[in-house]
Amino acid sequence: MDKTLLLKKFGKNVKIQRIKRDYTQEKLAQIMDVSQNYIAGIERGKANMSLVKIYELASYLNVDIKVLVDFSED
């Protein structure tokens, strides 16, 4: 799997979990102390998160990190 596809799949997983928690991008950005543009970039597959930020994100969304890094085919 190439980097572009990997980032897009990760972003899709983040968006699904964010919506399940009824968070806007702005609300999630506030919780994580990052910009809304950063969250939008993640969800579009244009930005790359560090492992530490992915771990924090999973915690904020109250999901197992495996949910966010599940890159299996839909």
C-alpha positions as CSV (number, residue, x, y, z in Angstrom):
1,M,0.0,0.0,0.0
2,D,1.4,3.4,-0.9
3,K,1.7,6.3,1.5
4,T,-1.2,8.3,-0.2
5,L,-3.6,5.4,0.2
6,L,-2.5,4.8,3.7
7,L,-3.1,8.4,4.8
8,K,-6.5,8.4,3.1
9,K,-7.6,5.3,4.9
10,F,-6.3,6.6,8.2
11,G,-8.2,9.9,7.6
12,K,-11.4,8.1,6.8
13,N,-11.1,6.1,10.0
14,V,-10.6,9.3,12.0
15,K,-13.6,11.0,10.4
16,I,-15.8,8.0,11.1
17,Q,-14.9,7.9,14.7
18,R,-15.1,11.7,15.1
19,I,-18.6,11.7,13.7
20,K,-19.7,8.7,15.9
21,R,-18.7,10.9,18.9
22,D,-20.7,13.8,17.5
23,Y,-17.5,16.0,17.4
24,T,-17.0,18.7,14.8
25,Q,-13.5,19.1,13.4
26,E,-13.3,22.3,15.5
27,K,-14.3,20.5,18.7
28,L,-11.8,17.7,18.2
29,A,-9.1,20.3,17.4
30,Q,-9.8,22.1,20.6
31,I,-9.7,18.9,22.6
32,M,-6.4,17.9,21.0
33,D,-4.9,21.5,21.1
34,V,-4.3,21.6,17.4
35,S,-5.8,23.6,14.5
36,Q,-9.0,22.7,12.8
37,N,-7.1,22.8,9.5
38,Y,-4.8,20.1,10.9
39,I,-7.8,17.8,11.6
40,A,-9.2,18.5,8.2
41,G,-5.8,17.7,6.6
42,I,-5.7,14.4,8.5
43,E,-9.2,13.5,7.3
44,R,-8.4,14.3,3.7
45,G,-5.2,12.2,3.9
46,K,-3.0,15.3,3.3
47,A,-1.4,15.5,6.8
48,N,0.6,12.8,8.6
49,M,0.3,12.3,12.4
50,S,3.0,11.2,14.7
51,L,2.5,7.9,16.6
52,V,2.2,9.9,19.8
53,K,-0.6,12.1,18.3
54,I,-2.4,9.0,17.0
55,Y,-2.2,7.5,20.5
56,E,-3.6,10.7,22.0
57,L,-6.3,10.9,19.3
58,A,-7.5,7.3,20.1
59,S,-7.7,8.3,23.8
60,Y,-9.7,11.5,23.0
61,L,-12.1,9.5,20.8
62,N,-12.2,6.7,23.4
63,V,-11.4,4.0,20.8
64,D,-8.7,1.3,20.6
65,I,-5.8,2.6,18.5
66,K,-6.3,-0.5,16.3
67,V,-9.6,1.1,15.1
68,L,-7.7,4.1,13.7
69,V,-4.9,2.1,12.1
70,D,-7.1,-0.6,10.5
71,F,-6.2,-0.4,6.9
72,S,-8.0,-3.4,5.7
73,E,-10.1,-3.2,2.6
74,D,-13.7,-1.9,3.0
